Amino acid sequence: MSNRLFQGIIHQMKDNIDRTIGVIDENGIIVACSELVKIGEEKRDILEGVSFSADNYIAGGYTYKILGPHTKIEYVIMVEGDDKTASDIAGILSVSLGNIKTLYDEKYDKSSFIKNIILDNILPSDIYIKAKELHFTNDVSRAVFFVRFSDKTEIMPYDILQNMFPEKNKDFVINVGETDIVVVKEVKANCDSKELEKIANSIVDTISSDFYIKVTIGIGSVAENIRDLARSFKEAQVAIEVGKVFDTEKNIINYENLGIGRLIYQLPTTLCEMFLQEVFKKGSLESLDRETLMTIQCFFENNLNVSETSRKLFVHRNTLVYRLEKIKKLTGLDLREFEHAITFKVALMVKKYLVSKPVKY
């Protein structure tokens, strides 16, 4: 916040208020005052009193009040006097200057600028104009991490991540929901997926070990310029949603590694229903029990190798062959044939998608 803006407003007010009024910053320094000689004076001793005060704090013939919401001290209003009039003036200044500060921050704050970009709240043609006003570097590689908190905590998710990424001119922490936080981090040029996942792992490990909170992170592809941040943000969102359906055990999902799951997620549910009806006989997929489905999963994980799969399942080879024949009889698909196996694998994923997103009639 510009101290000159505060000073300009107080200068306009001083003729209408017959008392000394001013603003103190978080370091206890008077940064704006109706008496110019007081600017620069230290008032550190009042910060502790103000922080513990439920409303106004009175000391040394002055009334003090935190600017804006009583959450974090950024600025403190000071008004000469310890009477009700001083209290009323402090209240009015707190509200008015607080609103002006909010408007100023929204206009000039870089985090708000980034938030408007990723949420498509700014015209593409205005992005570079605004970036120039903020002295924002356009052509720097940045990665978008969509962090979803699954557990509620007394500590705000935003505060947790803000403390992890304190470089406010390079890394931006943006609140997009009650449990969803976006981290836009500057990365090295030609940063690959492994490096991005390493950053995501460090976030997961820190939050898990320090706060005992489970999070899921979606990673978008690297944005080479500022306009690509909106795309990367949408990719990170898709990664979270696709991972919720197909990779339920993973807590880090990279958009670039979604594979066929990304394609299925973008298909209309009616088309998915038609595909299942064409592939399977009526009710054949539902007739497969849990043991059979586990056998199929293990068979896929072992690259359709009968011997290796039977060893992993601790069953005789002939038992596995019998199960595969049973599946063929029920569904018409022989999983030992590559094309049939691919069809079945995709069909299972489509079924899983439909369960998570049922058709609306």
N, C-alpha and C positions, 0 to 999 in steps of 0.2 A: 504494500500500500504506500502511495506517495505521501510523505510527510507534508509536502508543499500543498497537497490538496486539502489536508486537515487545516493547515495554517490559513489557506485562502478562505475557507468557510468560517473559521473562528474570527478572522479579520472582519468579515461581513457582519458577524453577529455582535461584535463587541460594543457597538454604539447602542444596541438594544438591550444589553445586559450590563447592569451597573456593578458587576463583580468580575474578578479575574477568573477566567476559564482557560482550560488547556487540556492537552492530551499527553499521556506518558506511555512510552513503549515498553515492551516486555523486559528490557534491561533496566528499567527504572529511570530513564532519561526523559526529560520534558522535550518533546519534539515539535510541539505547536502550542502557542499561548497568546492570549490577548495582550500580555505584557511581554514585549519582545526580549527584554533583558533576562527573562527567566528561561528562555529556550537554551537547552544544554545543561541545565541544572540536574543534579542527581536526586532521585526520590526512591532509591532502592529499598529503603526501610519500610515503605508502605505496601510493597508488593505482597509480602507474607500476610499482612493484615487483610488486604483485599481478597486474597485467595481463600481465606477462611471465613470471610464475611458472607452471610446469606444474601444481603442486599447492599446497603451502603456501608462504607467504612469512613469513620470520622477521626481525624488526627491533625493536630497542629493548626486548628482553625480552618481546615479544608474538608470538604466532603468528596470522597472518591467512589467511583463506580466502574465496574468492568464494562468495556464497550461490547455491546452485542450479547449473545447467549453466554451464560455463566458456565462455560466448559473449559476453555483454555485462555489464559491471559495473553492477548496480543497487544492490546492497548487498554489504558485506564483513563476515564474521564476525571478531571479535577475541577472543583468549583469552590471558590472562596466562600467560607461560612459554614456553620454547623447547624443551621436552622432548617425548617421545613422548605423554605424557598430554595435554599441550596440543594436540598434533596430533590425537589421537583425539577430544577434546572438540570441536575445531573441525569435524571431519568430521561428527560426530553433529549438531551445531547447524546445519551447512550443509544437511544432508538434511531434518531436521525442520522448520526454519523455512522452507526452500524449498517443502516440500509445503504447509505452512500458507498461505504466500503465494499459491500456485497456487489453492488452494481459495477463499481470500478474493477473489482477482481474478475467478474464475469467478462468484462470487456477486454481487460489487459492480461489476465492470468493465462499462462501457457497451458496449464492443466485443463482449464475450461476450453481452451482452443482445441486441444487434442480430443477432448470428450465430444465436442461438436463435430469433429471430423469423423470419428469412428461411428457415431450415431447418425451420420448423414444429416446433421442439422445446419450445415453450411454449404452454400453453393460451390461446386468445384472451381468456378472462376474466381471466387473470393478467397480461396485457400491461400494462394501465394501472396495476395495483397495483404491479408491478415498476418501471414508469416513474416512479411517484411516489416510490418508495424511492430511486431514483437521481437524482431531480430532473431527469428527462429531459423535454424539451419535446415534446409529442405532435403538436400541429397545426402542423407546419412542413413545407414542401414539400421532398421529398428525391428524388433520382434514383439509380437503381441501375445501375452499369456492371459488366458481367461481362468481365473482362480475361483472355484466354487467351494464354499465352506459347507460341510455336511452337518457339523455340530454347532449348536449355539454356544456362545461364550460371553462372559461379562465384558471382555475386551473387544472393542469394535474391530471387525476384520480389516477395515481401512487402516486403522492405527497400527495393526500388526505389520502389514505390508509396507506402510509408509516408513516405519522404523527400519525395515530391511532394505529399502531403497531410498536413502536420504539425499541422493544426488538429484535435486529438483530440476536442474537445468538439462539433465541427460535422461533421467528415468522418471516416468510419470505414473502415479497410482491413482486410478479413477474408480469411483464407486458407481456401479451400474445397477445395483439391486441390494436387497437386504443381506443376501449371502454371496453375492457375486461381485468380485473386484477384478478390474483389468489392470495389468501392468504392461506399460509400453516401455521397453528397455532398449537403449542404444547398444548395438552389438558391432563386432568387427565386420568389415567387408568380407563377403564370401563365407559368412558363418554357416556351418552345415547343421543338419538335424541333430547330430550327436551333441554338439555344443549347446544347442537350444534345450535339449532334454537334460543336459547336465545342470543348466540353470534351473530348470523346473524341478529337478531332483533336490537341489539345494533348498528351494522354497518348501517343498514337501517335508524334507527332513527337519528343517528348522522349526516349522510350525508344529510338526508332530512331537518333536523332542522337547520344545520349550513350552508349548501350550496344550499338548495332548489333544490336538484337534485334527480330524481327518479332512483333507482337501482333495479335490480333483482338479487337474489342470489341463486345459485345452490349448494347444500351441498352433498358431497360424504360421503361414510361410513368411519369410523375411520380407519386409517392405523396404524397397530400395529408395523410395522417395515418400514424401509426406502424404501424397494423395493415395498411395497404396495402403495406408493404415486402415482405412475402412474395409478394404477387401480382406486384409489379414485378420481384422477383428471378427468378421463374419465367418472366416475359416475356423478360428479358434472356438467360436460358438458352435459351429457344426461338429467340430471334433468332440466337444463336450457331449452333445446330444447323441451323436453316433456311438460314442464310447459307452454311453449309458445303456444303449440297446445291445451292442455286439461285444463290447469289451468290459463287462461289468466288474471284473477283478482288477483292471488297470486303474491307476490313479493319475497317470500321465498319458495323454492321447495326442499324438502329433497328426495334424491334418494331412501331411504328406504321406503318412503311413496307413491311412484308413482303408485303402484298397477298394474292394468291391462293396464294402459296407457303405461307403460314401455314395456310390451309384444307387444302391437299393434305397437309401434314405431319401433320395430325391425323387423316387418314383411315386406316382399316385397310388393310393391304397387299392383302388378298384383294379388297376392293372396288375398289382401283386396278387390279388385274389384270382384273377383270370389265369395267371401263370401257374399258381398252385393247382387249380382245377385241371389244367392241361397236363401237368406233370404227373399228378397222383390220381389213382382211382379214388372214388368218393369214400372218405373216411379212412383211407389206408394210412395216412400220416398220423392220424390220431390213435390208430390201433397199436402203434409202436410203444412198448413200455419203457420204463426208465432204464432198465438194464440194457435193452437193445440200443437205446440212444447213446448210452455211455460206450457201448461197443463200437458204434459208428464213429463217435468222436475220437476214440483211441485209434481206430483204423485210419482216420484222416491224419491224425497227429504223427503217425508212423509211416506216412507216404504210401498207403495202400499195401503195405508189406504184411502178408498174412503171418509169417513166422515171427516177426518182431512184435506184432500186435498181440498174438497169443501168449508170447513170453511176458509182455507187460501186463496182460490181464490175468496171468497165472491160470490159463486154461489150455486144454489140449488143442492142437492145430485143427483136428477134425471137428471139435466143438465150435470153434470159430467159423469154420467153413459151413457148418450146419446153420449157424445164426445168420450168416450172409445169404444162404439159400432161402432162409425164412423171410428175410428182408426183401429179397428179389420176388418171392411169391406174393408178398403183401403189396409191394409198391410197383413192381414191374421194372425195377432198376437193379442192375447187378453192379455193386460197388467195386468189384474187382476190375471193371472196365473204366478206363480213365474218363471218357465222356459222360458215362452214367454217374460217376463219382462227383464230377463237377456240377452236374445238374442237381444232384441230391444236396450237395453242400450249399449251393445258392438257394435252393428251396428251403432248407432249414433256416437260413439267414432271413429269407423273406418272411417265413412264418414267425420268427422271433420279432421282426419289425412290426408285423401286423398285430401281434399280441400287445406290443407297447403303444401302438397307434391304431386302434380299431377303426373299421370302416364306419362312417356316419351315413345313415340313410335318411 
